[in-house]
Amino acid sequence: MAKCPHCKQPVTLEKTHRETGDLPDEIHKDVVGAVKKEIMYSCPHCDAVLGFGFFIGGFLTGRP
């Protein structure tokens, strides 16, 4: 299982409930943007930033 490099607690990135972070060890995922989606992943225990990502979504690609 993956661990946060800052607080050493276990974290997981499940395919279900990623946006809400319902599971106690589930990474928080914050998405901003309508066309260019910017994503920030953070630890649910210490709120340290674990990574960033982006993709083109919306009307151009049909992705949510």
Contacts in CASP RR format, 6 or more apart in sequence:
PFRMAT RR
TARGET T0000
AUTHOR 0000-0000-0000
METHOD contacts of the structure
MODEL  1
MAKCPHCKQPVTLEKTHRETGDLPDEIHKDVVGAVKKEIMYSCPHCDAVL
GFGFFIGGFLTGRP
1 10 0 8 1.000
1 11 0 8 1.000
1 12 0 8 1.000
2 10 0 8 1.000
2 11 0 8 1.000
2 12 0 8 1.000
2 13 0 8 1.000
3 9 0 8 1.000
3 10 0 8 1.000
3 11 0 8 1.000
4 10 0 8 1.000
4 11 0 8 1.000
4 43 0 8 1.000
4 45 0 8 1.000
4 46 0 8 1.000
4 48 0 8 1.000
4 50 0 8 1.000
5 48 0 8 1.000
5 50 0 8 1.000
6 43 0 8 1.000
6 46 0 8 1.000
6 48 0 8 1.000
7 43 0 8 1.000
7 45 0 8 1.000
7 46 0 8 1.000
7 48 0 8 1.000
9 25 0 8 1.000
9 43 0 8 1.000
9 45 0 8 1.000
9 46 0 8 1.000
10 25 0 8 1.000
11 25 0 8 1.000
11 26 0 8 1.000
11 27 0 8 1.000
11 43 0 8 1.000
11 44 0 8 1.000
11 45 0 8 1.000
11 50 0 8 1.000
12 23 0 8 1.000
12 25 0 8 1.000
12 26 0 8 1.000
12 27 0 8 1.000
13 26 0 8 1.000
13 27 0 8 1.000
13 41 0 8 1.000
14 23 0 8 1.000
14 26 0 8 1.000
17 23 0 8 1.000
17 26 0 8 1.000
18 26 0 8 1.000
18 27 0 8 1.000
18 29 0 8 1.000
19 29 0 8 1.000
19 31 0 8 1.000
21 27 0 8 1.000
21 28 0 8 1.000
21 29 0 8 1.000
21 44 0 8 1.000
24 44 0 8 1.000
25 44 0 8 1.000
26 44 0 8 1.000
27 41 0 8 1.000
27 42 0 8 1.000
27 43 0 8 1.000
27 44 0 8 1.000
27 50 0 8 1.000
28 41 0 8 1.000
28 42 0 8 1.000
28 43 0 8 1.000
28 44 0 8 1.000
28 47 0 8 1.000
29 39 0 8 1.000
29 40 0 8 1.000
29 41 0 8 1.000
30 39 0 8 1.000
30 40 0 8 1.000
30 42 0 8 1.000
31 37 0 8 1.000
31 38 0 8 1.000
31 39 0 8 1.000
32 38 0 8 1.000
34 58 0 8 1.000
35 56 0 8 1.000
35 57 0 8 1.000
35 58 0 8 1.000
35 59 0 8 1.000
35 60 0 8 1.000
36 54 0 8 1.000
36 55 0 8 1.000
36 56 0 8 1.000
36 57 0 8 1.000
37 54 0 8 1.000
37 55 0 8 1.000
37 56 0 8 1.000
37 57 0 8 1.000
37 58 0 8 1.000
37 63 0 8 1.000
38 52 0 8 1.000
38 53 0 8 1.000
38 54 0 8 1.000
39 52 0 8 1.000
39 53 0 8 1.000
39 54 0 8 1.000
39 55 0 8 1.000
40 49 0 8 1.000
40 51 0 8 1.000
40 52 0 8 1.000
40 53 0 8 1.000
41 49 0 8 1.000
41 50 0 8 1.000
41 51 0 8 1.000
41 52 0 8 1.000
42 48 0 8 1.000
42 49 0 8 1.000
42 50 0 8 1.000
42 51 0 8 1.000
43 50 0 8 1.000
55 63 0 8 1.000
56 63 0 8 1.000
57 63 0 8 1.000
57 64 0 8 1.000
58 64 0 8 1.000
END
